[in-house]
Amino acid sequence: MSTSATFTRPVGHLGFSLDGKVVLPDDQRFDGARRAWNLAVDQRPAAIIFPESATAVAAAIGYAAERGLRVAAQGTGHNAGPLGPLADTVLLRTDRMRGIRIDPQARTARAEAGVVWLDVVQAAAQHGLAALAGSSPDVGVTGYTLGGGLSFLGRKYGLAANNVLAAEMVTADGRWVRADAKHESDLFWALRGGGGSFGVVTALEFRLFPVTQGCAGALWYPIERAPEVLHAWAELTRGQVPDELTTIGRLLNFPPIQQIPEPVRGQSFVIVEAYHTGDPARADALLAPLRALGPVNDTITTVPMPAFSHLHMDPEQPVPGTGGGMMIDASLTPVPELVTPVTAQIQAVKAALAPWAARQMYLNFAEAQHPEAPFWTDHAYQRLRQIKANVDPGDIIRSNHPIPPADR
Ligand SMILES: Cc1cc2nc3c(=O)[nH]c(=O)nc-3n(C[C@H](O)[C@H](O)[C@H](O)COP(=O)(O)OP(=O)(O)OC[C@H]3O[C@@H](n4cnc5c(N)ncnc54)[C@H](O)[C@@H]3O)c2cc1C
């Protein structure tokens, strides 16, 4: 991609045909097409379009504008819950835009809008490089990165959003824009943590890192030992922990369903996960107090980087679920009857942690609507609203965590 010419231009979508690419509610493909990764979300948009290029994205935006409809971009639907009713909205499903380019010398990747993390992780590993992927192999690179992007390598290398080098997008008025450190600086700032309100991103370019393997896995204990294990874990995090080590304390209740492996099905555990990319002896020394507590299972071992994508045991196919913020991840709700009790449990944990809650929430882990926009400082939010007003004054592009245009 040339970076020297004009950085904003109309894509020229008027001659582009969307024939066969628009799925309307009376189409037999509609139910399959509207399905989000989170199967608990029953989204019913006015139309669904599967663009395969930036030109098709611009044509899809034009299609919506001609009909007075709004546009919502969706990669996987991992965070479709907060979108709300879509009766006035064209859903742009980007999952056919799957091109990846790795530049091993520059240590960068370019991923089109529909790429999921495992694709990048595997492509990068072929060149001895690692990406700032999250815990789940099939989360979309674009939604994750626009919302921040918290990786197991994040303590050392920062958020995925802060390692973006360029973003290509189509704006609400059909312009193709490439935003980077030298061009479209407001948009470049807004896209890195502001979410999907500013246009439909068609590709991202970002940094990769020279990491080929790490020491990772989990220490498992019976749930009854949660207080002592979590206190020992908290003690570890209070010490001199190198940036190469990320740990996670979790309470896991495995539902008694067939999809869960028999040894843990229907059981509850407290576990401490560890992901370390430095000297293994250092990890062993840091984890020694936790190992001294006698875990019933210790899976921490040296693995190649792509294995990191599976160790957190996130479901790797669409599932129904509900989740809550304050860094508390989703619990599965495999049947609708579980939504109420699981939501109640999430609320109970949040209430117990309330004394330590930060004012700010993390956008990617917010699976409900938050009109009060607790993801940004007041100053940042006002700047985001101003940028939204400049680029999309009619509020055509809607995000799961929307930013309304500033009043003129
Ligand atoms: C099982 C699981 C594991 C997770 N693990 C992590 C983790 O380790 N670290 C972390 O930080 N987060 C994690 N998350 C949260 C995840 O980052 C968010 O759910 C994120 O929004 C998912 O992005 P997506 O594109 O897959 O989802 P989508 O629901 O498709 O997209 C979410 C939003 O992103 C925006 N968006 C997506 N594509 C585009 C586009 N092309 N143009 C403009 N806007 C777009 C839209 O606003 C959209 O509503 C996890 C979530 C789940 C369910």
The ligand as a MOL file (V3000), in Angstrom:
LIG
                    3D

  0  0  0     0  0            999 V3000
M  V30 BEGIN CTAB
M  V30 COUNTS 53 58 0 0 0
M  V30 BEGIN ATOM
M  V30 1 C -14.4310 -15.2870 24.5710 0
M  V30 2 C -13.9150 -13.8660 24.5530 0
M  V30 3 C -12.5680 -13.6190 24.8210 0
M  V30 4 C -12.0740 -12.3210 24.8040 0
M  V30 5 N -10.7520 -12.0780 25.1110 0
M  V30 6 C -10.2820 -10.8070 25.1070 0
M  V30 7 C -8.9280 -10.5120 25.4670 0
M  V30 8 O -8.1370 -11.3980 25.7810 0
M  V30 9 N -8.5210 -9.2190 25.4510 0
M  V30 10 C -9.3650 -8.1890 25.0840 0
M  V30 11 O -8.9290 -7.0340 25.0560 0
M  V30 12 N -10.6480 -8.4450 24.7470 0
M  V30 13 C -11.1240 -9.7200 24.7720 0
M  V30 14 N -12.4380 -9.9570 24.4820 0
M  V30 15 C -13.2940 -8.8250 24.1600 0
M  V30 16 C -13.2070 -8.4990 22.6710 0
M  V30 17 O -12.0110 -7.7890 22.4210 0
M  V30 18 C -14.4140 -7.6470 22.2790 0
M  V30 19 O -15.5750 -8.4370 22.3900 0
M  V30 20 C -14.2700 -7.0920 20.8670 0
M  V30 21 O -15.2210 -6.0760 20.6700 0
M  V30 22 C -14.4660 -8.1990 19.8370 0
M  V30 23 O -14.2190 -7.7060 18.5560 0
M  V30 24 P -14.8940 -8.4700 17.3270 0
M  V30 25 O -14.5670 -7.7050 16.1040 0
M  V30 26 O -14.5400 -9.9200 17.3920 0
M  V30 27 O -16.4370 -8.3510 17.7250 0
M  V30 28 P -17.6730 -7.6100 17.0080 0
M  V30 29 O -18.8290 -7.8370 17.9010 0
M  V30 30 O -17.7670 -8.0630 15.5880 0
M  V30 31 O -17.2700 -6.1170 17.0070 0
M  V30 32 C -17.3750 -5.3260 18.1810 0
M  V30 33 C -17.4350 -3.8600 17.7780 0
M  V30 34 O -16.1850 -3.5160 17.1710 0
M  V30 35 C -16.4380 -2.5440 16.1490 0
M  V30 36 N -15.9920 -3.0910 14.8610 0
M  V30 37 C -15.7780 -4.3690 14.5090 0
M  V30 38 N -15.3480 -4.4270 13.2200 0
M  V30 39 C -15.3290 -3.1500 12.7680 0
M  V30 40 C -14.9540 -2.5390 11.5320 0
M  V30 41 N -14.5370 -3.2440 10.4840 0
M  V30 42 N -15.0380 -1.1920 11.4340 0
M  V30 43 C -15.4580 -0.4320 12.4630 0
M  V30 44 N -15.8130 -0.9620 13.6570 0
M  V30 45 C -15.7310 -2.2980 13.7960 0
M  V30 46 C -17.9130 -2.2660 16.1220 0
M  V30 47 O -18.1750 -1.1370 16.9270 0
M  V30 48 C -18.4950 -3.5170 16.7510 0
M  V30 49 O -19.7640 -3.2800 17.3300 0
M  V30 50 C -12.9400 -11.2390 24.4970 0
M  V30 51 C -14.3000 -11.4920 24.2410 0
M  V30 52 C -14.7830 -12.7850 24.2740 0
M  V30 53 C -16.2510 -13.0240 24.0240 0
M  V30 END ATOM
M  V30 BEGIN BOND
M  V30 1 1 1 2
M  V30 2 1 2 3
M  V30 3 2 2 52
M  V30 4 2 3 4
M  V30 5 1 4 5
M  V30 6 1 4 50
M  V30 7 2 5 6
M  V30 8 1 6 7
M  V30 9 1 6 13
M  V30 10 2 7 8
M  V30 11 1 7 9
M  V30 12 1 9 10
M  V30 13 2 10 11
M  V30 14 1 10 12
M  V30 15 2 12 13
M  V30 16 1 13 14
M  V30 17 1 14 15
M  V30 18 1 14 50
M  V30 19 1 15 16
M  V30 20 1 16 17
M  V30 21 1 16 18
M  V30 22 1 18 19
M  V30 23 1 18 20
M  V30 24 1 20 21
M  V30 25 1 20 22
M  V30 26 1 22 23
M  V30 27 1 23 24
M  V30 28 2 24 25
M  V30 29 1 24 26
M  V30 30 1 24 27
M  V30 31 1 27 28
M  V30 32 2 28 29
M  V30 33 1 28 30
M  V30 34 1 28 31
M  V30 35 1 31 32
M  V30 36 1 32 33
M  V30 37 1 33 34
M  V30 38 1 33 48
M  V30 39 1 34 35
M  V30 40 1 35 36
M  V30 41 1 35 46
M  V30 42 1 36 37
M  V30 43 1 36 45
M  V30 44 2 37 38
M  V30 45 1 38 39
M  V30 46 1 39 40
M  V30 47 2 39 45
M  V30 48 1 40 41
M  V30 49 2 40 42
M  V30 50 1 42 43
M  V30 51 2 43 44
M  V30 52 1 44 45
M  V30 53 1 46 47
M  V30 54 1 46 48
M  V30 55 1 48 49
M  V30 56 2 50 51
M  V30 57 1 51 52
M  V30 58 1 52 53
M  V30 END BOND
M  V30 END CTAB
M  END
